[in-house]
Amino acid sequence: MIAHPDELLDTIYDTAAEPELWPTALTQLADFTGSQGGILFGQSFGASRVYFDYNGRLSEDCNQAYKERHVQNPWNDAMQRQPVGRVVLSDEVVPLASLKPTLFYDEVLRPQDVAHNVMIALAMRDDFCVAFNLCRSARQGQLTAEQQDSVSQLVPHLRRAIGLGFRMDGYRALQSGQFRVLDHLAAGVVLLDSQSRLLYANAAARAHDTLHGPLSLRRNSVAARSPAYAQRLAALIRAARLGAPSASMSVPGSSDGQLITILVVSVRGKDVGRLGDLHMPDAAVMLFIVDPADRLGIPPAWIMDAYGLTRAEARVALVASQGLSTPEIAAQLGLSVNTVKTHMRRIYSKTGTARLAELTRLITSVGMLSGSRKEDGG
């Protein structure tokens, strides 16, 4: 196992909450591998359109030429046939000699002395792809075997950072002061200060504060009503106040005993200043509260984007997360039991889970912002 600099890993994960840090992360990764620079695209091959991009020390003029005229190019054509997460060396799929006669090479690569590329699809759905590129000069050549291993070991971190970023839309909605949006979310949102005092709770969160509900939002604080769960929730909140990564737990809901999931997230970096502008300068912790009864409202595309599932696998994962047995899943989706078992094996592998309870908690956290049962048509 190759040791990666802590600063690099910290920056990669910080991009989930602060995407403007991607150029820094890409530059650090380029320095770590002795490369020209790195770039991250969210792009549609079919529409030949770049939806977002982060540039780490590469030519912005060449990047603009790429976005305007060269989304369709030999490298992208080759990457459409590659699986998510694989490290692909450009010379293995498009020899440099065959690339040099192209206008793509003349307008995008040659002006910035790029001859080789390391390409990784970090997420893909239909023809939309989040693609990472590590560009190298002719002098630098392709990565050595040791460097390839090092980059391969970073891929799970890059993919997790992208997945977390996709799931932070509601977080950014609060940063922008879109409280009316938050009040229409199916997920509960709670914001606490550095002393764990309640600053804000949306309508969905307040709905859990009833006589027989799972949470108490009174007395300027948030707590689980059941003493058996109150201590665990308080510990997660304390850890988040100290900057710990996000963590989740499940607590029984109302009298039916159905579990709800609580995701606890630390407010970090520039977000403190943004929330200060909203008259919440002491914001420190955010809670997302998700009722599994709303799980079918999660668009399959969210699961597909975050974990590289196919549409069929995403549909099975969403139904399975209701706690149904394999035969029940098969009957609901019109599949054979063996097909469901095959999908579940792939789902556990791609999501890094080992049992249904873990998968249920993960899917709940992905769907923390689900507000529409028809959003994806699935």
Helices and strands as residue ranges (DSSP letters): H 6-14, G 19-21, H 22-33, E 37-44, E 49-56, H 60-69, H 74-79, E 88-89, H 90-93, H 96-99, H 103-104, I 105-109, G 110-112, E 116-125, E 128-136, H 145-166, H 169-175, H 179-182, E 188-193, E 198-201, H 203-206, E 215-216, E 223-224, H 227-241, E 247-252, E 259-266, H 271-277, E 283-290, G 292-297, H 300-307, H 311-320, H 326-333, H 337-351, H 356-366
